[in-house]
Amino acid sequence: MPFPAIEELIPHRPPMVMVDHVVKVDGLKTETSFVVKPECIFVKQGLLSEMGMLENLAQTSFVFLNYFFIKPDEVLWDKEKNNLGVISTILNLEVWALPSVGDQLLTCTHTELVFTSDFLKICNIQGHVLVDGKTALEATMKMLLQTKDQ
């Protein structure tokens, strides 16, 4: 079954969208793809920065949150609810390469749920970004999602 457009799964809008397509959501694992474009705000001198890859990793994690926590016909990111998602901690960050404009990233995450309530979700995310089958970035992050019903 095809996945919805990325704008339906993450709160980000251009120029901050760092995921083009969802490749797979399987249990606690998620994969997305992204082609580095010259107009990307994280590109300098033809290379995607470390921050760009981290943002790509975080947005891939948010895709997972949508599939894991929502109920049918509900959206996790709702402007009227004033939800807030943040990276609270980055651990074990290793960067081996900076992707070039035109490179396609395959970003893979594995999520461990640490805490969940009606108004707060805390997850540990282990992820890596691949370019041409080689790891460009690997990191562990803690993400928080606060939901505020109005």
N, C-alpha and C positions, 0 to 999 in steps of 0.2 A: 504494500500500500504506500503510495507516495506521501511524503511529509508536506505540511503546509509551508507557505512562503516564510522565510526567516523572520520577516517583520511581524508575523503573528506569534512568534515564539520568544522573542527577546524585546526588551524595552528600547533598545538603541535604534537610532535613526541616522541616516547619513549626516555627517561624514564618519560617524563612529561605528558603523556596522562592519564587523571583522569576521563574519561568517557568511558564506554564500549559500551553502546547502547542508542539510542534515543527511548524512550517509547512513547512520544506523543508531538506534537506541535499543539496547538489549540488556535488560536487567539494570544493573548499576553502571553500565558502560555506554558511552556515547562517542560517536565519531562525526566530525563535520569536515567540510572542505572550504577553502578560501583561496582565491587567486589574488596575488599581490598586484595592486593597480598603482600606476604612477601618481594618481591624485590622492592616494591614501595619506591621511595626516601623520601617520607613523613612518612614512618613507622619507629618507634623506639620502641624497647622492645615490639613488637607485636601490637602496637596501631597506628592508623592513627592520625597525629597531626591536630591541628586546621588549620594550613596553608594548609594541604592537603585537608581538607573539603572546605576551601575558594577557593582553586584552582579548585576543582570539581564544585563548584557553579559558578565560573567565566566561566569555559568551557561550562557548561550547558547554560549560557547566550549567549555565542558565537554561539551555535547551533541555538538559536532563531534568532540572527542577520542574519544568513545565510538564514533562511526561510522568514524573513520579508523584507529584503532589496534587495535581489538579483532578477534579471530578469531571465526568463527561459534560460538555457544553459550558465549561467554566474556563476562564483565563486566569493565569497566575499573575500576569502583569496587567493591572487595571488602573488607569490614571485616576479614576474616581475613588479607588481604595487607598491611594497614596502609598503604595508599597515601596520598599527600599531594599535594594540588594547591594552588598559590598564585599570586597575582598578584605578580610580582617588581618590575615597573616600570610606571608609567603615564606616558605621554607625550602631548603634543598634546591635552590635555583641553580641550574647549570645551563649555559649557553655554549653550543658548539659551532654554530654557524648563523649568519644573518641571511635570510632569503632575499633574493633579488626580485625586482619587478618582473612579473610574468610567471614566477614560480607558483606552483599550487601547493598549499599546505594541507596535510591531512592531520587533524588534531584529534587526539584520543584522550578521553578522561575516564577515570574509575572513581566513583563516589562512595564514601563511607558516611552514613548518617550518624551524627553524633547526638543531636537533640532535635526534637520536633514537638511543637505545640500548635495551637490554633493561630498564634500570632508571631512565632519565631521558628525558623529552621536554621540549624547549624550543620554544615557538612565539611568533611575533609575531602579534598579533591587531589588525586594524583593524576598528572597528565603529562603528555609529551606531544610535541609538534614535529611532524616528519616532513621532509622535503626530499623528493626522489628516493623515498625509502630509508633515508638516513635521519637520525634524530638531530634536530636543530636546537631544541629547547626541551628541558625537563624540569618540572617543578611540583611541589606539594603546596597547596593553598587551603586556607580555611575560609569558607564563605558563609555569610550571614544573610538571611532573607527575612525582613520584618514585614509583616502584613498588618495593615490597619484598616479594619472595616469602619466605614463611616455611617 
